[in-house]
Amino acid sequence: MAKSEEVEAFGWAARDPSGVLSPFKFSRRATGNQDVRLKVLYCGICHFDLEMNKNEWSVTVYPNVPGHEIVGIVTEVGAKVQKFKVGDKVGVGALIGSCRKCENCINNLENYCSAHQLTDSPPPPYKDGITNYGGYSDHMVVDEHFVLRWPENLPLDSGAPLLGAGIITYSPLRYFKLDKPGLGGIGHLAVKIAKAFGVKVTVISTSPKKKDGAIKYLGADSFLVSNDSDQMQDLCFCYASRAWACLLDDCCSCVVLGTVYFMSFAVGFCLLDELGLLGPVWAAGFVCKWHSLC
């Protein structure tokens, strides 16, 4: 695509491992036939943004414009776009591209495609060679296949984190029916989603101060303190005869009494035992599918 067809954009970028954001002018590609251009109104802040800004995964390419919990209004659509029109409220999550031809893509599992493209981590060149940047910016250009229609009854500002933390929580709850989420940044969403599924929820936390909020405001049925040995012993006994019980932690892994299911992007070390602390397990080999270690 010719340079003259690119569109000027403004965002906030980290330029070195200090992670400090500063104003950044760059270019977005022109709106292609199947592209949707949107004015970014809100973008959630994920802890992963901080990690990428500071190059904690050793893969950051500077300047880095983070942001993958993006909501906004459509301002332009390509000639072949069928799902959206100018003025629509839309959302964009962590995925903006894939090969669309492999078995995973055909089965709507684009996040497992070996050629998938993430919104902001790190910013690889798009298929036309132009670098893509994240949602800490004034507008985005995304293939309509990876754009989500925004519900009219869902606030744009408070709903934006559902495109990151929300799907991280929803996916294991939906497919593995987790019933014991820990109460962290992701865990509080797990409680609310699990209750919406009609699940009896027990929150396990290191902090007894979270009990009131977990039960009164989030709707959990019970609360346990993880460093209380008596409570943990009772938990082990209670679930010894069950098929499985689960914990959801903020490392994006699901700990299932000796079995671990890694999400597609959970690259790193997870500490496991029957309650989550056995030893370091390198998860890089599990990034292409849901897998279990028994």
Buried (B, 14 or more C-beta within 10 A) or exposed (E): EEEEEBEEBEBBBBBEEEBEBEEBEBBBBBBBEBBBBBEBBBBBBBEBBEBBBBBEEEEBEEBBBBBBBBBBBBBBBBEEBEBBEEEBBBBBBBBBBBBEEBEBBEEEBBBBBEBBBBBBBBBEEBBEEBBBBBBBBBBBBBBBBBBBEBEEEEEBEEBBBBBBBBBBBBBBBEEBEBBBBBBBEBBBBBBBBBBEEEBEBBBBBEEEEBBEBBBEEBEBBEBBBBEBEEEBEEBEEEBEEEEEBBBBBBBBBBBBBBBBBBBBBBBBEBBBEBBBEBEEBEBEEBBBEBEEBE
